Amino acid sequence: MFETTIAGSLPKPDWLAEPEKLWPQWKQAGDSLRQAKADATMLWIKAQEDAGLDIIGDGEQARQHFVHGFLEQVEGIDFENKVKMGIRNNRYDAMVPQVVAKLRLKGRVHAMEAQLLRAHTKKKTKFTLPGPMTIVDTVADRFYGEGKEGRIQMAMAFAELLNQEALALQADGIDIIQFDEPAFNVYMEDAADWGVKALERAALGLTCTTAVHICYGYGIQANVDWKNTLGHEWRQYEKVFPALAKSSIQQVSLECFHSHVPMDLIALLKGKDVMVGVIDVASDVIETPEEVADTIGKALQFVSKDRLFPCTNCGMAPMDRETAQAKLKALVAGSALAIERLAQH
Ligand code: ZN
């Protein structure tokens, strides 16, 4: 009951990359970089275990950014000539690589981290990949063509590549494969129309647990400003949850603590495991166990206790390292308190 897990990313140590940045520059190169990525992965496996998490990830230490880390291993993408593009419906600008030819994987993308993770914890493991729709929103296209048809075609092409890597991660012994789809909260109609289908293509043939993470983004200023425009009730999930409920994906995350998402939207996810966001990644204030347990208590009105997974609202990549570590502990302490409270009733 209440198996604790995180959305995925954790801060990179400052000897690996520039700290507290979403697109940090690496501080090493060549073999030193490879070794530093592996060391940072080990460090966070240990930190998650010490904090008492039930499901352990690699902390996304080996990728510069959750989308571009995957794209770097894709043929047909020009990384030399990045262009500035407004992403997430122009919420903020990013320097993105361009799709210039037919897409193909150069080889394994995450073998090193996944195998390290599997070898160094006996707990359940989770590995994250970007979802096809979010990839399409984080890359410039010079090949598939303008308009909706081009976007769908490109998403399906990426979905096939994601599927290849996901099957390999499963073979590495990963227990849960999660696709990150923040774009589902931005393009709600497209998400319900074709985003979920592309996601299912990416998960095709997987026999391990499958998950999707949908959020309101990292705790960066552009996202905080955007959230302030969304009003007092955030109903974005309402459009895509019914499509996800009908899909083959088994676990769905949602942002709960300090969000304006009505808790009753969880009821739309009947039959799914629900990762309930009980940790705010946009604030450096450490949640108290009571706050975490309260959020779990509210979610329990709409999801059964065996299907509730306490989680962070989003990734913690741009956060200060010590804050992230304290938040991992808060997540576990709050979940333990929630169990205690249940036992008393
Ligand atoms: Zn997120």
Residues whose N, C-alpha, C, O or C-beta is under 5 A from the ligand:
A	BS01	ZN	C215 G217 N313 C314 G315
